[in-house]
Amino acid sequence: MGAPEHWDTPWLRDRVVETSLAWIGTPVIVLPAEPRLAAVRHAVLGWKPSPEATRAVHDLVHLCDPRARIDVVIATDSEGDPAASNGDEVRRHLVRHGFEVVIHTVPLAGDSEAEAIHGFALDARADLLAVGGFGHSRVREVVLGGVTRELVRTPALPVMFSH
């Protein structure tokens, strides 16, 4: 899916991405304004224990080059976040598939989860950012926003959403 700059009606693009993600059952990749989707040799996985994030792990296995580097990023504002221990399972699964995996816990420090994960992926010069999309109810996403909506609107690198 192309960048908002390539659409005459930006809100329509957001709606198409969100509807596609929620209903088609396959990953959706949103491209930045300067599209560059090459071989995925380095990916960042935004991790939070959820069915959607688990789907992103499995989709990433099929999309990455063999022996790619995958940084698993857990954005949190609390010590002892249960996502961190769950991240070890994700690491073991990805290592079994032949990937080089490193887990990172990133403090939010006033940023949103989307900003923290997106910023990490940009700093790491990743080829792709992978996240689970719409991990909360649609009502909560509409009222409060969420990681999915924020990343759909402002990707600076290719972002793969799985639902």
N, C-alpha and C positions, 0 to 999 in steps of 0.2 A: 504494500500500500504506500503510495507516494506521500511526500511532505505536504503540509497545509498550503504552502506557497504555490503548489501546482493545481490547486482546486479553486474554482471561482467562488464556491460557497464553503468556507472552512468548517462550519458547524456540521455540514452534511458529511464531510470526510470523517469527522469524529463519530458521527452516528453510524456510518457504514462500517468503520473499524469495530466499534463496540458491538454492533449487531452481528457482524461476522464472527467475532470472537465468541460471543455467547451461544451461537446457534450452529455453526458449520462443523464443529468437532475436530478441526485440524488446527495446527498452529497458524498464527497470523504474524507476519513480519512487517513491521512499520519501518519505512526508510526515512532517513534525514533528508534535508534539502539537497545536499550533495550526495546522491545515492552511491554507495560503494559496497556491494555485497559480493565479496570474494570468498575464497576458501576460509573456513573458520578454523584457525589454528590457535586462537586464544579467545575464550568466552568467559563472561562473567555471569554467574547464576545468582540472582537475588533469591535468597532462601528464607522461607517462613513455613513451618510445618502445616501443609494444607494439601488437599487433593490436587489443586491447580498447580502448585509448585512441584508436586511429585510428577505430574504430567509433563511439566517443563523439563525435568531431569531426563525423563525417557525420550522426549522429543529431541533434546540436545544431544543425546547419545547418537542418534541417527543423522544429525546435521553436521557435527564436528568432524574434522579430519582425524584419522587414527593418530593416537599419541598427542593430541592437542592438549593445551594447558587450559584448565578450567578453575577459575577462582570462585569459590562459593562464598558469597557475601551475606552476612547476617547483620542487618541494621537494627540496633537496639538502643534503648535509653535506660536499660536496667541491667545490673549485674545478675548473673545466674539465670539468664533467659533460657527457657527450655529449648529454644531453637538451636542453641549452640550444641547441646548434646545430641540432638537429632541430626545436626550437620555432620557428625561423625559417620552416621549410617549412609548419608548421601556420598560422603567422600569414599567410603569403602565400595559402594556400588559403582561409582565412576572409575575408581582404580581398577576394579575387576574388568572393566571394559577397555583398559589400556590407557586411560588418560592420566596426565599429571595434574594432581588436585591439591589446592591449598585452600584452607578455610580462613576467612578473615571476619572478625567481629568489628563492625564499624559503629562508633558512637554517633548518635543523631546530632548532638550538640546544637539543638535549635533547628536543624534541618528536618524536612519531611523524609520519610523512608525513601520515596522516589528520588529526591535530591541526593541523598547519601549514596544510594546504589548507583545512580546515573553518574554522579561525580567520581565514584570509585572506578567505574568502567572507563570513563574518559581518561582519568589519570593513568590507568593501567594500559591504555591504548589497545583495548580489546576490539576484536573484530565484530563481536555480537554481545548483546545483553539479553539474557533469557530470564523471564519471570512468569509466574502463574498469574493469569488475568482474572479479575473479578472474583477474588477470594472471599468477598463479603457479599451480602445480599444487594440486589440492584437498587432497592430503596435506600440503603445506607450509602451506596456509591453515589446516587443522585443527590442526596441531601448533604452528605459530608465530603464527597469527593473520595479520592483514593489513589493508590499507587498507579493503577491501570490508567485512569483518566489523565493523570499528570504526565505519565510517560507517553501516552498517545499524542498529547498535544505538543510536546517539546523534545522529540528525539534528536540527539546530536550524533548518534550512531545507530546502526540497525538494531531494533528491539524485537525479539520474538516473544509473543504472548501465547500461553497455552491455557486451555480451560477444560 
